[in-house]
């Protein structure tokens, strides 16, 4: 029987029951400044502190005599990315005018749909030129399984190795104009629209996914996997291992794995 290793992984994500929160700003191409929220992309993560590292689960306790080691790591980290300028009516109109010579004459639902269409075509064109598959998924398809099957049969380097597109709910802008053509209202609504999941191989984090909508205001998520982080660190340290999904089924140096999971948020 191969060695088994348990992980008391935790999910760090979008729960409202949180105790800590950090907000990081990354300047965007439309931002007039380098550090403030105006026009910047906001990356926010919330660290759930309901359970501490080192808390063993019931399964590990029951089968402890069959395990030869254990490690603790974060299970998932989900960061919400916001284009702050695009999430309020006034900011969105300012952003739109910058793209259209100071005018919002073409700011209507038809042109917003065309904008999303151009986004989709450019993603597809980039994939074709870079040799990266762009796959439009059907409802119910398990997108993470598609990526895992691809990784099992293809050698990939650092960077984007696959793009998966699927419909999901997101905030989009809806424009109402008067009979004279003036903008009467600019409001957000929820709609099912295409989202693009950029699957990336990162030297430090392993398999990372960046998911974003092609419709303004472009809500996005950055999805990190703590087990992938441990695997990448073990690989860099020269520690041999066998991994099935999120489970390490064999590790050449169990003691050496402990420093590899040292992820500090």
Residue frames relative to the residue before (quaternion, step in Angstrom):
aa qw qx qy qz dx dy dz
X 1.0000 0.0000 0.0000 0.0000 0.00 0.00 0.00
X 0.4334 -0.7162 0.4734 0.2741 3.64 -0.75 0.94
X 0.6093 -0.5419 0.4248 0.3931 3.54 -1.22 0.45
X 0.1668 -0.7795 0.5976 0.0860 3.55 -1.09 0.75
X 0.1208 -0.7843 0.6069 0.0439 3.51 -1.07 0.77
X 0.2453 -0.7796 0.5595 0.1377 3.53 -0.85 0.94
X 0.1557 -0.7671 0.6148 0.0968 3.51 -1.23 0.56
X 0.2219 -0.7469 0.6096 0.1457 3.57 -0.79 1.00
X 0.0102 -0.8511 0.5235 -0.0372 3.55 0.56 1.24
X 0.1950 -0.7657 0.6041 0.1035 3.52 -1.20 0.58
X 0.3811 -0.7008 0.5518 0.2431 3.54 -1.17 0.59
X 0.0917 -0.7581 0.6443 0.0417 3.53 -0.86 1.00
X 0.2395 0.8190 -0.4777 0.2092 3.56 -0.26 1.17
X 0.8088 -0.3478 0.2551 0.3997 3.50 -1.07 -0.83
X 0.2923 0.7787 -0.5128 0.2128 3.60 1.12 0.51
X 0.4526 -0.6666 0.5154 0.2918 3.56 -1.10 0.67
X 0.6430 0.4891 -0.3275 0.4899 3.59 1.17 -0.44
X 0.2980 0.7617 -0.5092 0.2676 3.53 0.33 1.25
X 0.3381 -0.7517 0.5349 0.1856 3.51 -1.28 0.40
X 0.7961 0.1563 -0.1135 0.5735 3.58 1.15 -0.27
X 0.0323 -0.7950 0.6055 -0.0184 3.52 -1.15 0.65
X 0.0645 -0.7812 0.6200 0.0344 3.55 -0.99 0.84
X 0.1277 -0.7662 0.6249 0.0780 3.54 -1.12 0.69
X 0.0947 -0.7846 0.6125 0.0153 3.53 -0.81 1.09
X 0.2146 -0.7791 0.5760 0.1232 3.58 -1.01 0.77
X 0.0904 -0.7614 0.6408 0.0374 3.52 -0.96 0.97
X 0.4208 -0.7350 0.4594 0.2676 3.63 -0.56 1.06
X 0.2719 -0.7574 0.5745 0.1498 3.54 -1.05 0.82
X 0.6894 -0.4914 0.3411 0.4085 3.53 -1.29 0.19
X 0.7132 0.4263 -0.2627 0.4906 3.58 1.19 -0.42
X 0.5175 0.6628 -0.4134 0.3491 3.57 1.22 -0.03
X 0.3711 -0.7341 0.5184 0.2338 3.59 -0.83 0.92
X 0.7530 0.3165 -0.1866 0.5459 3.57 1.22 -0.41
X 0.4878 -0.6784 0.4697 0.2849 3.54 -1.29 0.05
X 0.8096 0.3119 -0.1501 0.4741 3.59 1.10 -0.28
X 0.6734 0.5322 -0.3055 0.4123 3.61 1.11 -0.39
X 0.6582 -0.5349 0.3598 0.3888 3.58 -1.28 0.14
X 0.5621 0.6286 -0.4029 0.3559 3.62 1.13 -0.45
X 0.8538 0.0214 -0.0494 0.5179 3.56 -0.50 1.18
X 0.5804 0.5895 -0.3857 0.4085 3.60 1.20 0.13
X 0.4813 -0.6200 0.5291 0.3224 3.54 -1.29 0.39
X 0.1836 -0.8029 0.5591 0.0955 3.57 -0.65 1.04
X 0.1307 -0.7676 0.6249 0.0557 3.54 -0.85 1.03
X 0.0172 0.8224 -0.5663 0.0518 3.58 -0.55 1.13
X 0.0221 0.7828 -0.6215 -0.0207 3.55 -0.99 0.79
X 0.2221 -0.7555 0.6052 0.1171 3.49 -1.15 0.69
X 0.2390 -0.7883 0.5543 0.1192 3.56 -0.71 1.06
X 0.2702 -0.7653 0.5647 0.1498 3.57 -0.52 1.18
X 0.1479 -0.8262 0.5423 0.0364 3.54 -0.78 1.05
X 0.2579 0.7965 -0.5115 0.1937 3.57 1.15 0.58
X 0.7886 0.1375 -0.0646 0.5958 3.56 1.09 -0.73
X 0.3366 -0.7445 0.5413 0.1985 3.57 -1.04 0.77
X 0.6302 -0.5010 0.4146 0.4242 3.53 -1.28 0.29
X 0.7407 0.4071 -0.2979 0.4436 3.54 -1.07 0.72
X 0.5368 0.6051 -0.4186 0.4129 3.61 1.25 -0.01
X 0.2798 -0.7818 0.5370 0.1488 3.58 -0.51 1.18
X 0.3900 -0.7093 0.5338 0.2447 3.55 -1.05 0.73
X 0.6906 -0.4980 0.3309 0.4069 3.57 -1.28 0.38
X 0.6295 0.5455 -0.3437 0.4337 3.58 0.98 -0.82
X 0.6745 0.4907 -0.2999 0.4630 3.60 0.87 -0.91
X 0.6450 0.5242 -0.3274 0.4494 3.57 1.04 -0.75
X 0.6722 0.5067 -0.3009 0.4480 3.57 0.99 -0.84
X 0.7923 0.2780 -0.1338 0.5263 3.58 0.97 -0.87
X 0.2179 0.8303 -0.4894 0.1538 3.56 1.19 0.51
X 0.6635 0.5190 -0.3234 0.4311 3.60 1.01 -0.72
X 0.6656 0.4759 -0.3083 0.4852 3.61 1.24 -0.22
X 0.6313 0.5328 -0.3260 0.4596 3.58 1.27 -0.16
X 0.2786 -0.7736 0.5485 0.1519 3.55 -0.99 0.82
X 0.8088 0.0000 -0.0123 0.5880 3.60 1.20 0.05
X 0.1327 -0.7767 0.6085 0.0937 3.55 -1.28 0.18
X 0.0485 -0.7750 0.6273 0.0584 3.54 -1.28 0.31
X 0.2980 -0.7361 0.5823 0.1741 3.54 -1.22 0.53
X 0.1857 0.7672 -0.6059 0.0985 3.55 -1.01 0.75
X 0.5979 -0.5196 0.4581 0.4033 3.52 -1.31 0.28
X 0.4217 -0.7089 0.5045 0.2552 3.58 -0.95 0.85
X 0.7941 -0.0833 0.0988 0.5938 3.58 0.63 -1.15
X 0.0963 -0.7337 0.6665 0.0903 3.52 -1.24 0.57
X 0.0514 -0.7989 0.5992 -0.0114 3.56 -0.67 1.12
X 0.1055 -0.7956 0.5961 0.0223 3.56 -0.66 1.15
X 0.2786 -0.7381 0.5909 0.1682 3.55 -0.88 0.96
X 0.1597 -0.7889 0.5894 0.0689 3.56 -0.82 1.00
X 0.0934 -0.8150 0.5719 0.0036 3.53 -0.74 1.09
X 0.2707 -0.6856 0.6502 0.1842 3.54 -1.10 0.82
X 0.2934 -0.8380 0.4267 0.1721 3.52 0.24 1.36
X 0.6445 0.5410 -0.3296 0.4283 3.60 0.95 -0.81
X 0.7239 0.4696 -0.2425 0.4435 3.56 1.10 -0.66
X 0.6347 0.5807 -0.3213 0.3959 3.58 1.25 -0.07
X 0.7180 0.2917 -0.2778 0.5677 3.60 1.19 0.31
X 0.6516 -0.5729 0.3165 0.3833 3.62 -1.01 0.73
X 0.6843 0.4883 -0.3056 0.4471 3.59 0.86 -0.90
X 0.6690 0.4979 -0.2964 0.4655 3.57 0.92 -0.89
X 0.6435 0.5260 -0.3272 0.4496 3.56 1.01 -0.79
X 0.6524 0.5041 -0.3195 0.4671 3.60 0.99 -0.79
X 0.6100 0.5351 -0.3475 0.4698 3.59 1.08 -0.71
X 0.6632 0.5022 -0.3017 0.4658 3.59 0.91 -0.94
X 0.6564 0.5193 -0.3130 0.4489 3.59 0.92 -0.93
X 0.6596 0.5191 -0.3124 0.4448 3.60 0.91 -0.88
X 0.6112 0.5507 -0.3537 0.4451 3.57 1.06 -0.66
X 0.6829 0.4705 -0.2738 0.4871 3.56 1.13 -0.63
X 0.7821 0.3086 -0.1301 0.5256 3.60 1.17 -0.50
X 0.6451 -0.5849 0.3274 0.3667 3.58 0.81 1.05
X 0.7257 -0.4690 0.2438 0.4404 3.57 0.93 0.94
X 0.6532 0.5104 -0.3099 0.4656 3.60 1.24 0.15
X 0.1733 -0.7592 0.6114 0.1404 3.57 -1.17 0.59
X 0.2105 0.8097 -0.5137 0.1904 3.55 1.19 0.65
X 0.7514 0.3720 -0.2050 0.5049 3.58 1.04 -0.78
X 0.4508 0.6736 -0.4708 0.3484 3.57 1.20 0.26
X 0.3539 0.6899 -0.5518 0.3069 3.53 -0.10 1.37
X 0.7180 -0.4671 0.3001 0.4198 3.56 -1.29 0.25
X 0.6227 0.5466 -0.3473 0.4392 3.59 1.04 -0.72
X 0.7094 0.4461 -0.2731 0.4724 3.59 0.83 -0.91
X 0.5929 0.5426 -0.3720 0.4643 3.60 1.14 -0.50
X 0.6424 0.5041 -0.3204 0.4801 3.61 1.01 -0.74
X 0.6417 0.5144 -0.3236 0.4679 3.57 1.01 -0.79
X 0.6036 0.5607 -0.3465 0.4486 3.56 1.08 -0.75
X 0.6650 0.4866 -0.2937 0.4844 3.58 0.94 -0.92
X 0.6302 0.5365 -0.3344 0.4508 3.60 1.05 -0.71
X 0.6447 0.5025 -0.3228 0.4771 3.59 1.01 -0.76
X 0.6007 0.5557 -0.3520 0.4545 3.57 1.04 -0.74
X 0.6759 0.4992 -0.2905 0.4578 3.57 0.88 -0.99
X 0.6723 0.4982 -0.3069 0.4535 3.60 0.89 -0.88
X 0.6684 0.4988 -0.3115 0.4554 3.58 0.99 -0.77
X 0.6028 0.5339 -0.3556 0.4745 3.59 1.09 -0.65
X 0.6767 0.4929 -0.2910 0.4631 3.57 0.88 -0.95
X 0.6592 0.5071 -0.3115 0.4596 3.59 0.96 -0.87
X 0.6428 0.5122 -0.3309 0.4636 3.59 0.99 -0.79
X 0.6384 0.5366 -0.3279 0.4438 3.57 0.98 -0.84
X 0.6621 0.5040 -0.3045 0.4635 3.56 0.96 -0.87
X 0.6955 0.4729 -0.2881 0.4579 3.60 0.91 -0.85
X 0.7297 0.4190 -0.2325 0.4878 3.59 1.09 -0.68
X 0.4645 -0.6890 0.4411 0.3390 3.58 1.25 -0.11
X 0.4836 0.6435 -0.4380 0.4003 3.58 1.19 0.61
X 0.4054 -0.7310 0.4822 0.2623 3.63 -0.64 1.01
X 0.1359 -0.7486 0.6451 0.0705 3.54 -1.07 0.88
X 0.0348 -0.8296 0.5549 -0.0523 3.57 -0.40 1.26
X 0.2466 -0.7484 0.6002 0.1375 3.57 -0.87 1.00
X 0.2457 -0.8189 0.5096 0.0964 3.55 -0.41 1.28
X 0.4225 -0.6809 0.5424 0.2522 3.51 -1.21 0.64
X 0.6599 -0.4994 0.3770 0.4159 3.54 -1.26 0.34
X 0.7965 0.2975 -0.2297 0.4737 3.57 -0.92 0.91
X 0.5316 0.6191 -0.4197 0.3974 3.58 1.21 -0.21
X 0.3794 -0.7163 0.5433 0.2187 3.57 -1.00 0.89
X 0.2889 -0.8184 0.4725 0.1531 3.53 -0.08 1.32
X 0.6372 0.5235 -0.3511 0.4434 3.61 0.99 -0.67
X 0.6217 0.5288 -0.3479 0.4614 3.59 1.14 -0.58
X 0.6024 0.5483 -0.3566 0.4575 3.58 1.07 -0.70
X 0.6714 0.4918 -0.2944 0.4697 3.58 0.95 -0.90
X 0.6573 0.5112 -0.3148 0.4556 3.60 0.95 -0.85
X 0.6507 0.5038 -0.3203 0.4692 3.59 0.97 -0.81
X 0.6306 0.5232 -0.3342 0.4658 3.58 1.04 -0.73
X 0.6700 0.4988 -0.3018 0.4597 3.60 0.90 -0.89
X 0.6424 0.5402 -0.3247 0.4359 3.58 1.09 -0.68
X 0.7785 0.3344 -0.1664 0.5044 3.59 1.15 -0.53
X 0.7431 0.3274 -0.2074 0.5455 3.59 1.27 -0.03
X 0.3537 -0.6877 0.5877 0.2378 3.54 -1.13 0.68
X 0.0611 -0.8147 0.5767 -0.0040 3.59 -0.67 1.08
X 0.3306 -0.7282 0.5664 0.1989 3.53 -1.18 0.61
X 0.7335 -0.3838 0.3044 0.4713 3.55 -1.28 -0.23
X 0.6745 0.4765 -0.3687 0.4267 3.57 -0.98 0.88
X 0.7284 -0.3953 0.3137 0.4634 3.57 -1.31 -0.23
X 0.0794 -0.8164 0.5712 0.0313 3.59 -0.79 0.99
X 0.8007 0.0439 -0.0290 0.5967 3.61 1.23 -0.21
X 0.1225 -0.7583 0.6350 0.0824 3.56 -1.19 0.66
X 0.0869 -0.7907 0.6059 0.0140 3.55 -0.75 1.09
X 0.1460 -0.7952 0.5864 0.0498 3.56 -0.84 1.01
X 0.1493 0.7709 -0.6066 0.1245 3.55 -0.98 0.88
X 0.5108 -0.6459 0.4728 0.3136 3.55 -1.19 0.53
X 0.0931 0.7618 -0.6337 0.0971 3.52 -1.12 0.85
X 0.5785 -0.5939 0.4119 0.3782 3.62 -1.13 0.47
X 0.1039 0.7773 -0.6133 0.0939 3.56 -1.08 0.78
X 0.5389 -0.5892 0.4862 0.3550 3.55 -1.30 0.32
X 0.0133 0.7703 -0.6371 0.0234 3.57 -0.97 0.91
X 0.4834 -0.6630 0.4903 0.2938 3.54 -1.23 0.45
X 0.1126 -0.7616 0.6355 0.0596 3.53 -1.14 0.79
X 0.1961 -0.8053 0.5558 0.0649 3.56 -0.74 1.13
X 0.0923 -0.7661 0.6345 0.0437 3.56 -0.97 0.93
X 0.1082 -0.8014 0.5874 0.0328 3.59 -0.81 1.03
X 0.5180 -0.6235 0.4896 0.3214 3.54 -1.24 0.53
X 0.6979 -0.4479 0.3436 0.4407 3.55 -1.31 0.09
X 0.6866 0.4760 -0.2796 0.4731 3.56 1.16 -0.55
X 0.6144 -0.5964 0.3301 0.3973 3.57 1.28 0.03
X 0.5296 0.6223 -0.4239 0.3906 3.62 1.22 -0.07
X 0.5249 -0.6172 0.4776 0.3397 3.57 -1.16 0.60
X 0.2115 -0.7940 0.5625 0.0919 3.58 -0.63 1.17
X 0.8032 -0.0622 0.0736 0.5878 3.58 1.02 -0.74
X 0.0817 -0.7523 0.6527 0.0374 3.52 -1.18 0.74
X 0.1169 0.8228 -0.5339 0.1562 3.56 -0.24 1.29
X 0.4208 -0.6828 0.5373 0.2609 3.51 -1.23 0.55
X 0.0237 -0.7705 0.6367 0.0179 3.53 -1.18 0.67
X 0.4799 -0.6431 0.5093 0.3111 3.57 -1.28 0.30
X 0.0873 0.7877 -0.6034 0.0885 3.55 -0.96 0.91
X 0.4525 -0.6408 0.5371 0.3101 3.57 -1.24 0.45
X 0.1102 0.7962 -0.5783 0.1393 3.55 -0.51 1.24
X 0.6376 -0.5374 0.3866 0.3940 3.55 -1.26 0.33
X 0.1018 -0.7404 0.6623 0.0527 3.50 -1.10 0.91
X 0.2506 -0.7682 0.5772 0.1180 3.55 -1.10 0.74
X 0.1638 -0.7869 0.5919 0.0595 3.54 -0.67 1.18
X 0.1686 -0.7864 0.5912 0.0602 3.54 -0.48 1.25
X 0.1692 -0.7930 0.5812 0.0690 3.57 -0.45 1.23
X 0.0825 -0.8287 0.5504 -0.0588 3.52 -0.59 1.28
X 0.2344 -0.7257 0.6238 0.1710 3.55 -1.14 0.70
X 0.0851 -0.8152 0.5725 -0.0221 3.53 -0.55 1.27
X 0.5440 -0.6503 0.4100 0.3364 3.63 -0.88 0.85
X 0.7498 0.3932 -0.2183 0.4853 3.60 1.01 -0.76
X 0.7874 0.3362 -0.1544 0.4930 3.57 0.95 -0.88
X 0.4369 -0.6881 0.4794 0.3253 3.59 1.17 -0.19
X 0.8167 -0.1912 0.1731 0.5162 3.57 -0.98 -0.92
X 0.0019 0.7931 -0.6048 0.0729 3.56 -0.56 1.27
X 0.1536 -0.7813 0.5972 0.0970 3.58 -1.11 0.68
X 0.0947 -0.7504 0.6521 0.0530 3.55 -0.99 0.92
X 0.0713 -0.8139 0.5763 -0.0174 3.56 -0.51 1.24
X 0.1171 0.8083 -0.5694 0.0938 3.59 -0.76 0.97
X 0.4805 -0.6440 0.5193 0.2910 3.52 -1.26 0.55
X 0.4160 -0.7060 0.5172 0.2471 3.54 -1.15 0.63
X 0.6264 0.5205 -0.3302 0.4771 3.58 1.30 0.01
X 0.5109 -0.6095 0.4937 0.3518 3.60 -0.99 0.73
X 0.5855 -0.1433 -0.7966 -0.0464 1.61 -2.05 1.51
X 0.5700 -0.6712 0.3602 0.3079 3.60 1.07 0.77
X 0.0713 0.7992 -0.5929 0.0687 3.66 0.64 0.97
X 0.0482 -0.8175 0.5729 -0.0349 3.56 -1.00 0.86
X 0.1556 -0.7528 0.6287 0.1180 3.52 -1.33 0.35
X 0.2002 -0.7222 0.6483 0.1343 3.53 -1.19 0.72
X 0.1093 -0.8260 0.5530 -0.0038 3.57 -0.51 1.24
X 0.0690 -0.8026 0.5921 -0.0234 3.55 -0.61 1.24
X 0.2456 -0.7644 0.5852 0.1132 3.56 -1.17 0.68
X 0.4120 -0.7443 0.4736 0.2280 3.56 -0.58 1.16
X 0.6304 0.5301 -0.3376 0.4557 3.60 1.07 -0.68
X 0.6241 0.5174 -0.3324 0.4820 3.56 1.10 -0.67
X 0.6089 0.5478 -0.3426 0.4601 3.57 1.10 -0.72
X 0.6576 0.4997 -0.3056 0.4738 3.59 0.95 -0.90
X 0.6556 0.5188 -0.3135 0.4503 3.58 0.95 -0.90
X 0.6601 0.5033 -0.3108 0.4629 3.59 0.95 -0.85
X 0.6540 0.5039 -0.3130 0.4695 3.57 1.02 -0.81
X 0.6441 0.5114 -0.3206 0.4699 3.59 1.01 -0.79
X 0.6335 0.5265 -0.3241 0.4651 3.57 1.01 -0.80
X 0.6695 0.4940 -0.3000 0.4665 3.59 0.96 -0.86
X 0.6892 0.4650 -0.2733 0.4838 3.59 1.14 -0.65
X 0.5033 -0.6786 0.4095 0.3443 3.58 1.26 -0.03
X 0.4487 0.6751 -0.4601 0.3622 3.59 1.19 0.51
X 0.3350 -0.7589 0.5255 0.1889 3.57 -0.61 1.09
X 0.0812 0.7962 -0.5948 0.0748 3.58 -1.03 0.75
X 0.2492 -0.7005 0.6411 0.1903 3.52 -1.39 0.28
X 0.0425 -0.8171 0.5736 -0.0381 3.58 -0.72 1.08
X 0.0789 -0.7687 0.6342 0.0254 3.54 -0.95 0.95
X 0.7996 -0.0689 -0.0008 0.5965 3.54 -0.25 1.26
X 0.7758 -0.2669 0.2299 0.5235 3.57 -0.69 -1.12
X 0.6155 0.5632 -0.3332 0.4393 3.59 1.28 0.11
X 0.2743 -0.7218 0.6119 0.1711 3.55 -0.96 0.94
X 0.1477 -0.8234 0.5453 0.0537 3.59 -0.48 1.19
X 0.8012 0.0573 -0.0557 0.5931 3.59 1.24 -0.11
X 0.0083 0.7936 -0.6068 0.0449 3.57 -0.88 0.98
X 0.4415 -0.7192 0.4737 0.2520 3.56 -0.75 1.05
X 0.8011 0.1126 -0.0302 0.5871 3.61 1.00 -0.79
X 0.2147 -0.8220 0.5118 0.1272 3.62 0.17 1.24
X 0.6632 0.5060 -0.3207 0.4487 3.60 0.92 -0.82
X 0.6634 0.5170 -0.3043 0.4472 3.55 1.04 -0.73
X 0.5766 0.6038 -0.3783 0.3997 3.59 1.23 -0.35
X 0.5455 0.6661 -0.3918 0.3243 3.60 1.10 -0.69
X 0.7000 0.4448 -0.3101 0.4647 3.66 0.75 -0.85
X 0.6026 0.6016 -0.3596 0.3816 3.60 1.12 -0.53
X 0.6986 0.4546 -0.2837 0.4741 3.57 1.13 -0.47
X 0.4244 0.7231 -0.4579 0.2954 3.60 1.23 0.17
X 0.1275 0.7828 -0.5861 0.1657 3.54 0.19 1.34
X 0.0818 -0.8069 0.5850 0.0079 3.56 -0.64 1.12
X 0.1859 -0.7900 0.5791 0.0767 3.54 -0.77 1.11
